[in-house]
Amino acid sequence: MAALTIRNIDERLKSDLRKQAAANDRSMEEEARTILRQALSKPQTAAGEGLGTRIRRLVQEHGGGYDLDVPPRGPARPLPDVFKK
């Protein structure tokens, strides 16, 4: 199995990890592995996913969307004088 060393972790983060590990009756090392495993098992957002796709996904997660009444189109406005010959 591979080893991983993480340097420059601030004391508060280390303390929080120690407390969480103790609360879960695990070593800090096992707690860190569990956190990494859980974080990486979640579906990742596709790199090419656009804003519209992300909005649609968020709306669907919260119960769907809205049906709006679209008013009928009226006649087109006349062109400005600069376009008339």
PDB file with SEQRES, HELIX, SHEET and CRYST1 records, atoms N, CA, C and O in Angstrom:
SEQRES   1 A   85  MET ALA ALA LEU THR ILE ARG ASN ILE ASP GLU ARG LEU          
SEQRES   2 A   85  LYS SER ASP LEU ARG LYS GLN ALA ALA ALA ASN ASP ARG          
SEQRES   3 A   85  SER MET GLU GLU GLU ALA ARG THR ILE LEU ARG GLN ALA          
SEQRES   4 A   85  LEU SER LYS PRO GLN THR ALA ALA GLY GLU GLY LEU GLY          
SEQRES   5 A   85  THR ARG ILE ARG ARG LEU VAL GLN GLU HIS GLY GLY GLY          
SEQRES   6 A   85  TYR ASP LEU ASP VAL PRO PRO ARG GLY PRO ALA ARG PRO          
SEQRES   7 A   85  LEU PRO ASP VAL PHE LYS LYS                                  
HELIX    1 AA1 GLU A   11  ALA A   23  1                                  13    
HELIX    2 AA2 MET A   28  SER A   41  1                                  14    
HELIX    3 AA3 LEU A   51  GLU A   61  1                                  11    
HELIX    4 AA4 ASP A   81  PHE A   83  5                                   3    
CRYST1    1.000    1.000    1.000  90.00  90.00  90.00 P 1           1          
ATOM      1  N   MET A   1       0.837  -1.172   0.000  1.00  0.00           N  
ATOM      2  CA  MET A   1       0.000   0.000   0.000  1.00  0.00           C  
ATOM      3  C   MET A   1       0.885   1.239   0.000  1.00  0.00           C  
ATOM      4  O   MET A   1       1.975   1.220   0.572  1.00  0.00           O  
ATOM      5  N   ALA A   2       0.430   2.313  -0.633  1.00  0.00           N  
ATOM      6  CA  ALA A   2       1.209   3.538  -0.751  1.00  0.00           C  
ATOM      7  C   ALA A   2       1.147   4.365   0.532  1.00  0.00           C  
ATOM      8  O   ALA A   2       0.199   4.264   1.310  1.00  0.00           O  
ATOM      9  N   ALA A   3       2.165   5.172   0.730  1.00  0.00           N  
ATOM     10  CA  ALA A   3       2.213   6.082   1.877  1.00  0.00           C  
ATOM     11  C   ALA A   3       2.056   7.511   1.361  1.00  0.00           C  
ATOM     12  O   ALA A   3       2.439   7.821   0.233  1.00  0.00           O  
ATOM     13  N   LEU A   4       1.495   8.367   2.193  1.00  0.00           N  
ATOM     14  CA  LEU A   4       1.265   9.765   1.828  1.00  0.00           C  
ATOM     15  C   LEU A   4       1.655  10.629   3.013  1.00  0.00           C  
ATOM     16  O   LEU A   4       1.214  10.388   4.136  1.00  0.00           O  
ATOM     17  N   THR A   5       2.475  11.629   2.765  1.00  0.00           N  
ATOM     18  CA  THR A   5       2.865  12.572   3.808  1.00  0.00           C  
ATOM     19  C   THR A   5       2.274  13.923   3.448  1.00  0.00           C  
ATOM     20  O   THR A   5       2.436  14.395   2.323  1.00  0.00           O  
ATOM     21  N   ILE A   6       1.594  14.544   4.392  1.00  0.00           N  
ATOM     22  CA  ILE A   6       1.013  15.870   4.166  1.00  0.00           C  
ATOM     23  C   ILE A   6       1.697  16.837   5.122  1.00  0.00           C  
ATOM     24  O   ILE A   6       1.613  16.695   6.342  1.00  0.00           O  
ATOM     25  N   ARG A   7       2.368  17.811   4.550  1.00  0.00           N  
ATOM     26  CA  ARG A   7       3.104  18.778   5.368  1.00  0.00           C  
ATOM     27  C   ARG A   7       2.316  20.077   5.499  1.00  0.00           C  
ATOM     28  O   ARG A   7       1.356  20.323   4.768  1.00  0.00           O  
ATOM     29  N   ASN A   8       2.744  20.890   6.439  1.00  0.00           N  
ATOM     30  CA  ASN A   8       2.216  22.248   6.633  1.00  0.00           C  
ATOM     31  C   ASN A   8       0.723  22.280   6.949  1.00  0.00           C  
ATOM     32  O   ASN A   8      -0.005  23.127   6.432  1.00  0.00           O  
ATOM     33  N   ILE A   9       0.271  21.370   7.786  1.00  0.00           N  
ATOM     34  CA  ILE A   9      -1.116  21.392   8.255  1.00  0.00           C  
ATOM     35  C   ILE A   9      -1.141  22.248   9.517  1.00  0.00           C  
ATOM     36  O   ILE A   9      -0.355  22.030  10.438  1.00  0.00           O  
ATOM     37  N   ASP A  10      -2.042  23.216   9.553  1.00  0.00           N  
ATOM     38  CA  ASP A  10      -2.067  24.086  10.732  1.00  0.00           C  
ATOM     39  C   ASP A  10      -2.555  23.309  11.953  1.00  0.00           C  
ATOM     40  O   ASP A  10      -3.236  22.290  11.839  1.00  0.00           O  
ATOM     41  N   GLU A  11      -2.189  23.819  13.108  1.00  0.00           N  
ATOM     42  CA  GLU A  11      -2.462  23.128  14.367  1.00  0.00           C  
ATOM     43  C   GLU A  11      -3.961  22.928  14.617  1.00  0.00           C  
ATOM     44  O   GLU A  11      -4.368  21.907  15.171  1.00  0.00           O  
ATOM     45  N   ARG A  12      -4.773  23.898  14.211  1.00  0.00           N  
ATOM     46  CA  ARG A  12      -6.211  23.767  14.434  1.00  0.00           C  
ATOM     47  C   ARG A  12      -6.791  22.604  13.629  1.00  0.00           C  
ATOM     48  O   ARG A  12      -7.608  21.836  14.138  1.00  0.00           O  
ATOM     49  N   LEU A  13      -6.369  22.480  12.380  1.00  0.00           N  
ATOM     50  CA  LEU A  13      -6.837  21.368  11.546  1.00  0.00           C  
ATOM     51  C   LEU A  13      -6.408  20.034  12.153  1.00  0.00           C  
ATOM     52  O   LEU A  13      -7.193  19.087  12.204  1.00  0.00           O  
ATOM     53  N   LYS A  14      -5.172  19.968  12.607  1.00  0.00           N  
ATOM     54  CA  LYS A  14      -4.672  18.737  13.226  1.00  0.00           C  
ATOM     55  C   LYS A  14      -5.464  18.419  14.499  1.00  0.00           C  
ATOM     56  O   LYS A  14      -5.811  17.265  14.750  1.00  0.00           O  
ATOM     57  N   SER A  15      -5.741  19.439  15.285  1.00  0.00           N  
ATOM     58  CA  SER A  15      -6.510  19.254  16.512  1.00  0.00           C  
ATOM     59  C   SER A  15      -7.933  18.775  16.204  1.00  0.00           C  
ATOM     60  O   SER A  15      -8.458  17.882  16.869  1.00  0.00           O  
ATOM     61  N   ASP A  16      -8.545  19.387  15.184  1.00  0.00           N  
ATOM     62  CA  ASP A  16      -9.904  18.971  14.786  1.00  0.00           C  
ATOM     63  C   ASP A  16      -9.913  17.524  14.306  1.00  0.00           C  
ATOM     64  O   ASP A  16     -10.833  16.766  14.616  1.00  0.00           O  
ATOM     65  N   LEU A  17      -8.893  17.147  13.552  1.00  0.00           N  
ATOM     66  CA  LEU A  17      -8.795  15.763  13.074  1.00  0.00           C  
ATOM     67  C   LEU A  17      -8.635  14.814  14.259  1.00  0.00           C  
ATOM     68  O   LEU A  17      -9.264  13.756  14.298  1.00  0.00           O  
ATOM     69  N   ARG A  18      -7.803  15.186  15.218  1.00  0.00           N  
ATOM     70  CA  ARG A  18      -7.596  14.346  16.400  1.00  0.00           C  
ATOM     71  C   ARG A  18      -8.898  14.164  17.168  1.00  0.00           C  
ATOM     72  O   ARG A  18      -9.219  13.051  17.582  1.00  0.00           O  
ATOM     73  N   LYS A  19      -9.653  15.248  17.363  1.00  0.00           N  
ATOM     74  CA  LYS A  19     -10.927  15.174  18.086  1.00  0.00           C  
ATOM     75  C   LYS A  19     -11.949  14.316  17.340  1.00  0.00           C  
ATOM     76  O   LYS A  19     -12.648  13.500  17.942  1.00  0.00           O  
ATOM     77  N   GLN A  20     -12.026  14.511  16.027  1.00  0.00           N  
ATOM     78  CA  GLN A  20     -12.979  13.732  15.235  1.00  0.00           C  
ATOM     79  C   GLN A  20     -12.603  12.257  15.249  1.00  0.00           C  
ATOM     80  O   GLN A  20     -13.477  11.394  15.339  1.00  0.00           O  
ATOM     81  N   ALA A  21     -11.326  11.964  15.160  1.00  0.00           N  
ATOM     82  CA  ALA A  21     -10.866  10.571  15.202  1.00  0.00           C  
ATOM     83  C   ALA A  21     -11.231   9.932  16.538  1.00  0.00           C  
ATOM     84  O   ALA A  21     -11.698   8.794  16.581  1.00  0.00           O  
ATOM     85  N   ALA A  22     -11.017  10.664  17.621  1.00  0.00           N  
ATOM     86  CA  ALA A  22     -11.345  10.134  18.947  1.00  0.00           C  
ATOM     87  C   ALA A  22     -12.839   9.901  19.081  1.00  0.00           C  
ATOM     88  O   ALA A  22     -13.264   8.901  19.659  1.00  0.00           O  
ATOM     89  N   ALA A  23     -13.641  10.824  18.547  1.00  0.00           N  
ATOM     90  CA  ALA A  23     -15.095  10.675  18.619  1.00  0.00           C  
ATOM     91  C   ALA A  23     -15.574   9.449  17.842  1.00  0.00           C  
ATOM     92  O   ALA A  23     -16.586   8.839  18.189  1.00  0.00           O  
ATOM     93  N   ASN A  24     -14.834   9.093  16.783  1.00  0.00           N  
ATOM     94  CA  ASN A  24     -15.197   7.936  15.965  1.00  0.00           C  
ATOM     95  C   ASN A  24     -14.416   6.686  16.356  1.00  0.00           C  
ATOM     96  O   ASN A  24     -14.495   5.661  15.679  1.00  0.00           O  
ATOM     97  N   ASP A  25     -13.665   6.773  17.449  1.00  0.00           N  
ATOM     98  CA  ASP A  25     -12.878   5.657  17.957  1.00  0.00           C  
ATOM     99  C   ASP A  25     -11.923   5.111  16.896  1.00  0.00           C  
ATOM    100  O   ASP A  25     -11.821   3.902  16.684  1.00  0.00           O  
ATOM    101  N   ARG A  26     -11.223   6.047  16.232  1.00  0.00           N  
ATOM    102  CA  ARG A  26     -10.247   5.682  15.200  1.00  0.00           C  
ATOM    103  C   ARG A  26      -8.960   6.443  15.453  1.00  0.00           C  
ATOM    104  O   ARG A  26      -8.931   7.431  16.187  1.00  0.00           O  
ATOM    105  N   SER A  27      -7.898   5.959  14.830  1.00  0.00           N  
ATOM    106  CA  SER A  27      -6.645   6.706  14.865  1.00  0.00           C  
ATOM    107  C   SER A  27      -6.779   7.902  13.921  1.00  0.00           C  
ATOM    108  O   SER A  27      -7.669   7.935  13.072  1.00  0.00           O  
ATOM    109  N   MET A  28      -5.891   8.878  14.078  1.00  0.00           N  
ATOM    110  CA  MET A  28      -5.920  10.032  13.172  1.00  0.00           C  
ATOM    111  C   MET A  28      -5.671   9.596  11.735  1.00  0.00           C  
ATOM    112  O   MET A  28      -6.271  10.124  10.799  1.00  0.00           O  
ATOM    113  N   GLU A  29      -4.787   8.635  11.575  1.00  0.00           N  
ATOM    114  CA  GLU A  29      -4.465   8.134  10.248  1.00  0.00           C  
ATOM    115  C   GLU A  29      -5.691   7.484   9.595  1.00  0.00           C  
ATOM    116  O   GLU A  29      -5.986   7.738   8.427  1.00  0.00           O  
ATOM    117  N   GLU A  30      -6.392   6.655  10.349  1.00  0.00           N  
ATOM    118  CA  GLU A  30      -7.594   5.995   9.816  1.00  0.00           C  
ATOM    119  C   GLU A  30      -8.682   7.023   9.546  1.00  0.00           C  
ATOM    120  O   GLU A  30      -9.411   6.903   8.561  1.00  0.00           O  
ATOM    121  N   GLU A  31      -8.803   8.027  10.401  1.00  0.00           N  
ATOM    122  CA  GLU A  31      -9.803   9.070  10.201  1.00  0.00           C  
ATOM    123  C   GLU A  31      -9.522   9.836   8.907  1.00  0.00           C  
ATOM    124  O   GLU A  31     -10.438  10.132   8.140  1.00  0.00           O  
ATOM    125  N   ALA A  32      -8.244  10.154   8.675  1.00  0.00           N  
ATOM    126  CA  ALA A  32      -7.865  10.856   7.445  1.00  0.00           C  
ATOM    127  C   ALA A  32      -8.182  10.001   6.218  1.00  0.00           C  
ATOM    128  O   ALA A  32      -8.673  10.515   5.213  1.00  0.00           O  
ATOM    129  N   ARG A  33      -7.903   8.696   6.296  1.00  0.00           N  
ATOM    130  CA  ARG A  33      -8.231   7.796   5.173  1.00  0.00           C  
ATOM    131  C   ARG A  33      -9.737   7.770   4.929  1.00  0.00           C  
ATOM    132  O   ARG A  33     -10.185   7.795   3.783  1.00  0.00           O  
ATOM    133  N   THR A  34     -10.511   7.719   6.002  1.00  0.00           N  
ATOM    134  CA  THR A  34     -11.975   7.687   5.876  1.00  0.00           C  
ATOM    135  C   THR A  34     -12.494   8.973   5.233  1.00  0.00           C  
ATOM    136  O   THR A  34     -13.350   8.933   4.349  1.00  0.00           O  
ATOM    137  N   ILE A  35     -11.970  10.104   5.681  1.00  0.00           N  
ATOM    138  CA  ILE A  35     -12.395  11.390   5.112  1.00  0.00           C  
ATOM    139  C   ILE A  35     -12.060  11.454   3.624  1.00  0.00           C  
ATOM    140  O   ILE A  35     -12.898  11.862   2.820  1.00  0.00           O  
ATOM    141  N   LEU A  36     -10.843  11.054   3.250  1.00  0.00           N  
ATOM    142  CA  LEU A  36     -10.460  11.047   1.834  1.00  0.00           C  
ATOM    143  C   LEU A  36     -11.342  10.098   1.021  1.00  0.00           C  
ATOM    144  O   LEU A  36     -11.790  10.440  -0.073  1.00  0.00           O  
ATOM    145  N   ARG A  37     -11.586   8.914   1.562  1.00  0.00           N  
ATOM    146  CA  ARG A  37     -12.415   7.925   0.869  1.00  0.00           C  
ATOM    147  C   ARG A  37     -13.820   8.473   0.614  1.00  0.00           C  
ATOM    148  O   ARG A  37     -14.355   8.334  -0.486  1.00  0.00           O  
ATOM    149  N   GLN A  38     -14.412   9.095   1.634  1.00  0.00           N  
ATOM    150  CA  GLN A  38     -15.764   9.652   1.496  1.00  0.00           C  
ATOM    151  C   GLN A  38     -15.788  10.810   0.500  1.00  0.00           C  
ATOM    152  O   GLN A  38     -16.694  10.901  -0.328  1.00  0.00           O  
ATOM    153  N   ALA A  39     -14.803  11.685   0.579  1.00  0.00           N  
ATOM    154  CA  ALA A  39     -14.760  12.844  -0.315  1.00  0.00           C  
ATOM    155  C   ALA A  39     -14.601  12.420  -1.770  1.00  0.00           C  
ATOM    156  O   ALA A  39     -15.201  13.016  -2.664  1.00  0.00           O  
ATOM    157  N   LEU A  40     -13.803  11.401  -2.001  1.00  0.00           N  
ATOM    158  CA  LEU A  40     -13.543  10.976  -3.380  1.00  0.00           C  
ATOM    159  C   LEU A  40     -14.597  10.025  -3.925  1.00  0.00           C  
ATOM    160  O   LEU A  40     -14.620   9.769  -5.129  1.00  0.00           O  
ATOM    161  N   SER A  41     -15.460   9.499  -3.083  1.00  0.00           N  
ATOM    162  CA  SER A  41     -16.508   8.602  -3.570  1.00  0.00           C  
ATOM    163  C   SER A  41     -17.744   9.369  -4.040  1.00  0.00           C  
ATOM    164  O   SER A  41     -18.615   8.799  -4.697  1.00  0.00           O  
ATOM    165  N   LYS A  42     -17.824  10.662  -3.706  1.00  0.00           N  
ATOM    166  CA  LYS A  42     -18.957  11.479  -4.154  1.00  0.00           C  
ATOM    167  C   LYS A  42     -18.806  11.749  -5.636  1.00  0.00           C  
ATOM    168  O   LYS A  42     -17.688  11.883  -6.134  1.00  0.00           O  
ATOM    169  N   PRO A  43     -19.933  11.831  -6.356  1.00  0.00           N  
ATOM    170  CA  PRO A  43     -19.825  12.132  -7.789  1.00  0.00           C  
ATOM    171  C   PRO A  43     -19.185  13.502  -7.991  1.00  0.00           C  
ATOM    172  O   PRO A  43     -19.575  14.482  -7.355  1.00  0.00           O  
ATOM    173  N   GLN A  44     -18.225  13.554  -8.860  1.00  0.00           N  
ATOM    174  CA  GLN A  44     -17.538  14.807  -9.149  1.00  0.00           C  
ATOM    175  C   GLN A  44     -18.243  15.527 -10.296  1.00  0.00           C  
ATOM    176  O   GLN A  44     -18.792  14.888 -11.193  1.00  0.00           O  
ATOM    177  N   THR A  45     -18.226  16.848 -10.261  1.00  0.00           N  
ATOM    178  CA  THR A  45     -18.795  17.640 -11.343  1.00  0.00           C  
ATOM    179  C   THR A  45     -17.925  17.469 -12.570  1.00  0.00           C  
ATOM    180  O   THR A  45     -16.700  17.560 -12.493  1.00  0.00           O  
ATOM    181  N   ALA A  46     -18.560  17.222 -13.700  1.00  0.00           N  
ATOM    182  CA  ALA A  46     -17.814  17.066 -14.937  1.00  0.00           C  
ATOM    183  C   ALA A  46     -17.089  18.365 -15.262  1.00  0.00           C  
ATOM    184  O   ALA A  46     -17.644  19.451 -15.097  1.00  0.00           O  
ATOM    185  N   ALA A  47     -15.854  18.252 -15.723  1.00  0.00           N  
ATOM    186  CA  ALA A  47     -15.042  19.435 -15.992  1.00  0.00           C  
ATOM    187  C   ALA A  47     -15.687  20.321 -17.049  1.00  0.00           C  
ATOM    188  O   ALA A  47     -15.564  21.544 -16.981  1.00  0.00           O  
ATOM    189  N   GLY A  48     -16.368  19.734 -18.017  1.00  0.00           N  
ATOM    190  CA  GLY A  48     -16.962  20.505 -19.086  1.00  0.00           C  
ATOM    191  C   GLY A  48     -18.401  20.903 -18.822  1.00  0.00           C  
ATOM    192  O   GLY A  48     -19.071  21.414 -19.720  1.00  0.00           O  
ATOM    193  N   GLU A  49     -18.888  20.684 -17.621  1.00  0.00           N  
ATOM    194  CA  GLU A  49     -20.286  20.992 -17.316  1.00  0.00           C  
ATOM    195  C   GLU A  49     -20.476  22.504 -17.293  1.00  0.00           C  
ATOM    196  O   GLU A  49     -19.762  23.220 -16.591  1.00  0.00           O  
ATOM    197  N   GLY A  50     -21.431  22.974 -18.057  1.00  0.00           N  
ATOM    198  CA  GLY A  50     -21.662  24.403 -18.142  1.00  0.00           C  
ATOM    199  C   GLY A  50     -22.591  24.919 -17.056  1.00  0.00           C  
ATOM    200  O   GLY A  50     -23.162  24.150 -16.282  1.00  0.00           O  
ATOM    201  N   LEU A  51     -22.727  26.226 -17.019  1.00  0.00           N  
ATOM    202  CA  LEU A  51     -23.547  26.874 -16.003  1.00  0.00           C  
ATOM    203  C   LEU A  51     -25.007  26.426 -16.097  1.00  0.00           C  
ATOM    204  O   LEU A  51     -25.638  26.149 -15.077  1.00  0.00           O  
ATOM    205  N   GLY A  52     -25.538  26.357 -17.300  1.00  0.00           N  
ATOM    206  CA  GLY A  52     -26.934  25.944 -17.478  1.00  0.00           C  
ATOM    207  C   GLY A  52     -27.193  24.543 -16.958  1.00  0.00           C  
ATOM    208  O   GLY A  52     -28.219  24.292 -16.325  1.00  0.00           O  
ATOM    209  N   THR A  53     -26.276  23.638 -17.219  1.00  0.00           N  
ATOM    210  CA  THR A  53     -26.407  22.260 -16.747  1.00  0.00           C  
ATOM    211  C   THR A  53     -26.365  22.208 -15.231  1.00  0.00           C  
ATOM    212  O   THR A  53     -27.133  21.472 -14.611  1.00  0.00           O  
ATOM    213  N   ARG A  54     -25.467  22.991 -14.626  1.00  0.00           N  
ATOM    214  CA  ARG A  54     -25.386  23.008 -13.168  1.00  0.00           C  
ATOM    215  C   ARG A  54     -26.646  23.589 -12.545  1.00  0.00           C  
ATOM    216  O   ARG A  54     -27.128  23.092 -11.527  1.00  0.00           O  
ATOM    217  N   ILE A  55     -27.183  24.649 -13.162  1.00  0.00           N  
ATOM    218  CA  ILE A  55     -28.428  25.240 -12.656  1.00  0.00           C  
ATOM    219  C   ILE A  55     -29.564  24.239 -12.758  1.00  0.00           C  
ATOM    220  O   ILE A  55     -30.334  24.084 -11.810  1.00  0.00           O  
ATOM    221  N   ARG A  56     -29.685  23.558 -13.891  1.00  0.00           N  
ATOM    222  CA  ARG A  56     -30.742  22.561 -14.072  1.00  0.00           C  
ATOM    223  C   ARG A  56     -30.645  21.469 -13.018  1.00  0.00           C  
ATOM    224  O   ARG A  56     -31.656  21.064 -12.443  1.00  0.00           O  
ATOM    225  N   ARG A  57     -29.417  20.986 -12.760  1.00  0.00           N  
ATOM    226  CA  ARG A  57     -29.224  19.937 -11.763  1.00  0.00           C  
ATOM    227  C   ARG A  57     -29.642  20.428 -10.374  1.00  0.00           C  
ATOM    228  O   ARG A  57     -30.300  19.699  -9.631  1.00  0.00           O  
ATOM    229  N   LEU A  58     -29.266  21.646 -10.028  1.00  0.00           N  
ATOM    230  CA  LEU A  58     -29.645  22.189  -8.724  1.00  0.00           C  
ATOM    231  C   LEU A  58     -31.154  22.355  -8.597  1.00  0.00           C  
ATOM    232  O   LEU A  58     -31.721  22.056  -7.546  1.00  0.00           O  
ATOM    233  N   VAL A  59     -31.807  22.824  -9.647  1.00  0.00           N  
ATOM    234  CA  VAL A  59     -33.264  22.997  -9.615  1.00  0.00           C  
ATOM    235  C   VAL A  59     -33.949  21.647  -9.487  1.00  0.00           C  
ATOM    236  O   VAL A  59     -34.901  21.511  -8.718  1.00  0.00           O  
ATOM    237  N   GLN A  60     -33.484  20.647 -10.222  1.00  0.00           N  
ATOM    238  CA  GLN A  60     -34.092  19.319 -10.154  1.00  0.00           C  
ATOM    239  C   GLN A  60     -33.920  18.698  -8.772  1.00  0.00           C  
ATOM    240  O   GLN A  60     -34.801  17.980  -8.299  1.00  0.00           O  
ATOM    241  N   GLU A  61     -32.790  18.972  -8.124  1.00  0.00           N  
ATOM    242  CA  GLU A  61     -32.560  18.435  -6.782  1.00  0.00           C  
ATOM    243  C   GLU A  61     -33.529  19.026  -5.771  1.00  0.00           C  
ATOM    244  O   GLU A  61     -33.779  18.425  -4.726  1.00  0.00           O  
ATOM    245  N   HIS A  62     -34.077  20.202  -6.074  1.00  0.00           N  
ATOM    246  CA  HIS A  62     -34.959  20.888  -5.134  1.00  0.00           C  
ATOM    247  C   HIS A  62     -36.409  20.905  -5.599  1.00  0.00           C  
ATOM    248  O   HIS A  62     -37.155  21.829  -5.274  1.00  0.00           O  
ATOM    249  N   GLY A  63     -36.808  19.905  -6.346  1.00  0.00           N  
ATOM    250  CA  GLY A  63     -38.213  19.750  -6.658  1.00  0.00           C  
ATOM    251  C   GLY A  63     -38.669  20.189  -8.033  1.00  0.00           C  
ATOM    252  O   GLY A  63     -39.869  20.372  -8.241  1.00  0.00           O  
ATOM    253  N   GLY A  64     -37.783  20.362  -8.959  1.00  0.00           N  
ATOM    254  CA  GLY A  64     -38.215  20.676 -10.311  1.00  0.00           C  
ATOM    255  C   GLY A  64     -38.085  22.142 -10.649  1.00  0.00           C  
ATOM    256  O   GLY A  64     -37.285  22.865 -10.055  1.00  0.00           O  
ATOM    257  N   GLY A  65     -38.866  22.565 -11.592  1.00  0.00           N  
ATOM    258  CA  GLY A  65     -38.779  23.938 -12.068  1.00  0.00           C  
ATOM    259  C   GLY A  65     -40.119  24.624 -12.003  1.00  0.00           C  
ATOM    260  O   GLY A  65     -40.988  24.258 -11.211  1.00  0.00           O  
ATOM    261  N   TYR A  66     -40.271  25.602 -12.829  1.00  0.00           N  
ATOM    262  CA  TYR A  66     -41.492  26.385 -12.869  1.00  0.00           C  
ATOM    263  C   TYR A  66     -41.994  26.449 -14.296  1.00  0.00           C  
ATOM    264  O   TYR A  66     -41.210  26.576 -15.236  1.00  0.00           O  
ATOM    265  N   ASP A  67     -43.312  26.361 -14.455  1.00  0.00           N  
ATOM    266  CA  ASP A  67     -43.916  26.554 -15.764  1.00  0.00           C  
ATOM    267  C   ASP A  67     -44.400  27.990 -15.838  1.00  0.00           C  
ATOM    268  O   ASP A  67     -45.233  28.416 -15.037  1.00  0.00           O  
ATOM    269  N   LEU A  68     -43.885  28.722 -16.786  1.00  0.00           N  
ATOM    270  CA  LEU A  68     -44.250  30.121 -16.948  1.00  0.00           C  
ATOM    271  C   LEU A  68     -45.084  30.288 -18.211  1.00  0.00           C  
ATOM    272  O   LEU A  68     -44.819  29.641 -19.224  1.00  0.00           O  
ATOM    273  N   ASP A  69     -46.088  31.154 -18.152  1.00  0.00           N  
ATOM    274  CA  ASP A  69     -46.880  31.468 -19.329  1.00  0.00           C  
ATOM    275  C   ASP A  69     -46.085  32.441 -20.191  1.00  0.00           C  
ATOM    276  O   ASP A  69     -45.667  33.503 -19.729  1.00  0.00           O  
ATOM    277  N   VAL A  70     -45.887  32.065 -21.434  1.00  0.00           N  
ATOM    278  CA  VAL A  70     -45.157  32.922 -22.360  1.00  0.00           C  
ATOM    279  C   VAL A  70     -46.185  33.698 -23.174  1.00  0.00           C  
ATOM    280  O   VAL A  70     -47.024  33.098 -23.847  1.00  0.00           O  
ATOM    281  N   PRO A  71     -46.126  35.027 -23.117  1.00  0.00           N  
ATOM    282  CA  PRO A  71     -47.107  35.801 -23.874  1.00  0.00           C  
ATOM    283  C   PRO A  71     -46.889  35.639 -25.371  1.00  0.00           C  
ATOM    284  O   PRO A  71     -45.767  35.394 -25.812  1.00  0.00           O  
ATOM    285  N   PRO A  72     -47.962  35.775 -26.158  1.00  0.00           N  
ATOM    286  CA  PRO A  72     -47.795  35.644 -27.607  1.00  0.00           C  
ATOM    287  C   PRO A  72     -46.948  36.790 -28.144  1.00  0.00           C  
ATOM    288  O   PRO A  72     -46.917  37.880 -27.573  1.00  0.00           O  
ATOM    289  N   ARG A  73     -46.271  36.528 -29.238  1.00  0.00           N  
ATOM    290  CA  ARG A  73     -45.429  37.550 -29.850  1.00  0.00           C  
ATOM    291  C   ARG A  73     -46.293  38.532 -30.622  1.00  0.00           C  
ATOM    292  O   ARG A  73     -47.281  38.156 -31.253  1.00  0.00           O  
ATOM    293  N   GLY A  74     -45.905  39.778 -30.558  1.00  0.00           N  
ATOM    294  CA  GLY A  74     -46.601  40.822 -31.307  1.00  0.00           C  
ATOM    295  C   GLY A  74     -45.891  41.082 -32.622  1.00  0.00           C  
ATOM    296  O   GLY A  74     -44.920  40.404 -32.958  1.00  0.00           O  
ATOM    297  N   PRO A  75     -46.373  42.054 -33.355  1.00  0.00           N  
ATOM    298  CA  PRO A  75     -45.709  42.384 -34.629  1.00  0.00           C  
ATOM    299  C   PRO A  75     -44.315  42.962 -34.362  1.00  0.00           C  
ATOM    300  O   PRO A  75     -44.061  43.559 -33.316  1.00  0.00           O  
ATOM    301  N   ALA A  76     -43.434  42.769 -35.324  1.00  0.00           N  
ATOM    302  CA  ALA A  76     -42.071  43.268 -35.187  1.00  0.00           C  
ATOM    303  C   ALA A  76     -42.065  44.790 -35.238  1.00  0.00           C  
ATOM    304  O   ALA A  76     -42.882  45.407 -35.922  1.00  0.00           O  
ATOM    305  N   ARG A  77     -41.136  45.379 -34.509  1.00  0.00           N  
ATOM    306  CA  ARG A  77     -41.009  46.833 -34.544  1.00  0.00           C  
ATOM    307  C   ARG A  77     -40.375  47.255 -35.851  1.00  0.00           C  
ATOM    308  O   ARG A  77     -39.628  46.486 -36.455  1.00  0.00           O  
ATOM    309  N   PRO A  78     -40.661  48.467 -36.295  1.00  0.00           N  
ATOM    310  CA  PRO A  78     -40.033  48.935 -37.556  1.00  0.00           C  
ATOM    311  C   PRO A  78     -38.526  49.152 -37.353  1.00  0.00           C  
ATOM    312  O   PRO A  78     -38.064  49.452 -36.252  1.00  0.00           O  
ATOM    313  N   LEU A  79     -37.793  48.993 -38.429  1.00  0.00           N  
ATOM    314  CA  LEU A  79     -36.345  49.181 -38.381  1.00  0.00           C  
ATOM    315  C   LEU A  79     -36.023  50.658 -38.186  1.00  0.00           C  
ATOM    316  O   LEU A  79     -36.799  51.514 -38.612  1.00  0.00           O  
ATOM    317  N   PRO A  80     -34.894  50.976 -37.549  1.00  0.00           N  
ATOM    318  CA  PRO A  80     -34.471  52.372 -37.444  1.00  0.00           C  
ATOM    319  C   PRO A  80     -34.139  52.951 -38.820  1.00  0.00           C  
ATOM    320  O   PRO A  80     -33.886  52.207 -39.768  1.00  0.00           O  
ATOM    321  N   ASP A  81     -34.140  54.239 -38.921  1.00  0.00           N  
ATOM    322  CA  ASP A  81     -33.909  54.917 -40.209  1.00  0.00           C  
ATOM    323  C   ASP A  81     -32.551  54.579 -40.815  1.00  0.00           C  
ATOM    324  O   ASP A  81     -32.419  54.592 -42.039  1.00  0.00           O  
ATOM    325  N   VAL A  82     -31.541  54.278 -40.007  1.00  0.00           N  
ATOM    326  CA  VAL A  82     -30.200  53.997 -40.553  1.00  0.00           C  
ATOM    327  C   VAL A  82     -30.189  52.749 -41.420  1.00  0.00           C  
ATOM    328  O   VAL A  82     -29.276  52.580 -42.227  1.00  0.00           O  
ATOM    329  N   PHE A  83     -31.164  51.879 -41.281  1.00  0.00           N  
ATOM    330  CA  PHE A  83     -31.211  50.650 -42.066  1.00  0.00           C  
ATOM    331  C   PHE A  83     -32.128  50.765 -43.282  1.00  0.00           C  
ATOM    332  O   PHE A  83     -32.138  49.870 -44.128  1.00  0.00           O  
ATOM    333  N   LYS A  84     -32.880  51.823 -43.384  1.00  0.00           N  
ATOM    334  CA  LYS A  84     -33.773  52.010 -44.544  1.00  0.00           C  
ATOM    335  C   LYS A  84     -32.991  52.605 -45.692  1.00  0.00           C  
ATOM    336  O   LYS A  84     -32.085  53.414 -45.491  1.00  0.00           O  
ATOM    337  N   LYS A  85     -33.348  52.196 -46.901  1.00  0.00           N  
ATOM    338  CA  LYS A  85     -32.676  52.723 -48.097  1.00  0.00           C  
ATOM    339  C   LYS A  85     -33.520  53.748 -48.772  1.00  0.00           C  
ATOM    340  O   LYS A  85     -33.119  54.302 -49.795  1.00  0.00           O  
TER     341      LYS A  85                                                      
END                                                                             
